[in-house]
Amino acid sequence: MKITSLDLRRQYESIQDEINNAVLEVIASQSFVLGPFVESFEHSIAEFCYAKHAIGVSSGTDAILLALMACGIKNGDEVITTPFTFFATAGSIARLGAVPVFVDIDPSTYNIDVSKIASAVNKKTKAILPVHLYGQCADMDTILEVARANRLMVIEDAAQAIGAVYKGQNAGTIGNVGCFSFYPTKNLGGYGDGGLVTTNDDELAKFIKILRVHGSEPKYYHSYVGINGRLDAIQAAILSVKLKYLNEWSESRRWVASYYSEHLKELSIRLPKIESYNTHIFHQYVIATTQRDELIQYLKQQGIETAIYYPVPLHLQKCFEYLGYKEGDLPESEKASRETLALPIFPEITQKEQNCVIGHIKNFFTGR
Ligand SMILES: *Cc1c(COP(=O)(O)O)cnc(C)c1O
C-alpha cells in the first residue's frame, strides 16, 4: 500500500464547498491584503488561542522576525534557542544581525533542555526563543524563571503547536510573544504562505502592527524601518473556515499518535514522550532508532513515506560556520538528527493505513 507522510487532498475534499465559497467571496469583495477578512480571522484566532492580540502576518518566518524586531533585538544581541528546529527559528535571529546561541535539547521531548539555559546567559543576552517542537510545548516555567531573573524577553516559536496547551495555557500566550505558521503542511495550513503573532502586551501588539506595514504610522510616515509582512485576505478566509475544525483535527491526530504508540511499544525504538502537564497536538509523530536510515529505506521499498525533521542541527549548518560550533558541541541534537524519523500522521489517515505502517515496522525489527 502506498502511504504518504501527509495527504492534504482528503482534508480539502471534506470541506471543499466551504473553502471554494470563502475564496470566491474574497475575490468578489476585491479586498485582497489585510482588510475585513483578515480582521475577522484575527478575532477568531485570538479567541481560539486565548490571546489578547492576534496579528496576521505573511509567514511563520516573518512572525518570528517581527516578534524579534518588536522586542528590540538588534545587531550583536544574543538570543538563546534550540538547534533542533526548522531553519527559520535561528535564521530570523541572524537576519537581524543578532547571534543565535544554541542550547542542546532534552532527548525525551526534543525540546530545548531548560536546565542548560541559565549558563548560556551573559550580558549580551536579550531573549530566549524556545520552539514547541512537533506540537508539544517546551518547559516554559523554567524558561520564564530564567527570563525574569535576567530581564529577558521570551518569544515562543509555536509554528508547530497551534492549540497545544502547557499547564492550562495555550502555546503562544505564555511568553511575551508567540509566533505561528500557516504553511500548508502545518496543522492549520493555508493555501500558500501565512503566519501569526500573538501577544497579551498592548504595546508590543501596536508595534508589531506598525512593523508589518513597513514601519509606517500613519501611512507614508515612517518612524521605523519595518517589512512588508501582511497576511492576505484569501489565506485569512481559508484559515477562518479551517479553524472551526482544528480542535476536531487535533483530537484525531492525538488518536492516531496513541494508536501508533500502543502498537509499537514492544519494539526497541524510542516513542514520543508526552509530559504530564502538556496537551500535545502531534504536528509530527517522531520515533528514534539507531537503525534509522535502514528503516527509512525499508519502509520506502514498501511504499511508505517517512521524513526527517531535521537531518542537520542548525549549529552545524554551513551558513552558521561563523558562530564557531563544531561536531560534538551539542550531542543530543546531533544524535536526534541521526536517529529520528517522522511517521505518516494527519487527521484523515485510516486505521488500515496505520496498521500497514505498524506491520512493516514490526517486520523490519522482528520478521525479516
Ligand atoms: C514552519 C516553521 C517555521 C516557519 O514558518 P513558515 O510559515 O514556513 O515561514 C518556523 N519555525 C518552525 C518550528 C516551523 O516548523
Ligand as a Chemical Component Dictionary entry (heavy atoms), coordinates in Angstrom:
data_LIG
# 
_chem_comp.id                   LIG 
_chem_comp.type                 NON-POLYMER 
_chem_comp.pdbx_formal_charge   0 
_chem_comp.three_letter_code    LIG 
# 
loop_
_chem_comp_atom.comp_id 
_chem_comp_atom.atom_id 
_chem_comp_atom.alt_atom_id 
_chem_comp_atom.type_symbol 
_chem_comp_atom.charge 
_chem_comp_atom.model_Cartn_x 
_chem_comp_atom.model_Cartn_y 
_chem_comp_atom.model_Cartn_z 
_chem_comp_atom.pdbx_ordinal 
LIG C1 C1 C 0 7.222 26.071 9.694  1  
LIG C2 C2 C 0 8.100 26.593 10.759 2  
LIG C3 C3 C 0 8.573 27.914 10.753 3  
LIG C4 C4 C 0 8.430 28.846 9.587  4  
LIG O1 O1 O 0 7.169 29.056 9.107  5  
LIG P1 P1 P 0 6.944 29.487 7.587  6  
LIG O2 O2 O 0 5.495 29.823 7.569  7  
LIG O3 O3 O 0 7.296 28.336 6.721  8  
LIG O4 O4 O 0 7.790 30.685 7.308  9  
LIG C5 C5 C 0 9.315 28.345 11.841 10 
LIG N1 N1 N 0 9.600 27.535 12.866 11 
LIG C6 C6 C 0 9.174 26.262 12.910 12 
LIG C7 C7 C 0 9.500 25.419 14.100 13 
LIG C8 C8 C 0 8.429 25.741 11.859 14 
LIG O5 O5 O 0 8.026 24.465 11.897 15 
# 
loop_
_chem_comp_bond.comp_id 
_chem_comp_bond.atom_id_1 
_chem_comp_bond.atom_id_2 
_chem_comp_bond.value_order 
_chem_comp_bond.pdbx_ordinal 
LIG C1 C2 SING 1  
LIG C2 C3 SING 2  
LIG C2 C8 DOUB 3  
LIG C3 C4 SING 4  
LIG C3 C5 DOUB 5  
LIG C4 O1 SING 6  
LIG O1 P1 SING 7  
LIG P1 O2 DOUB 8  
LIG P1 O3 SING 9  
LIG P1 O4 SING 10 
LIG C5 N1 SING 11 
LIG N1 C6 DOUB 12 
LIG C6 C7 SING 13 
LIG C6 C8 SING 14 
LIG C8 O5 SING 15 
# 
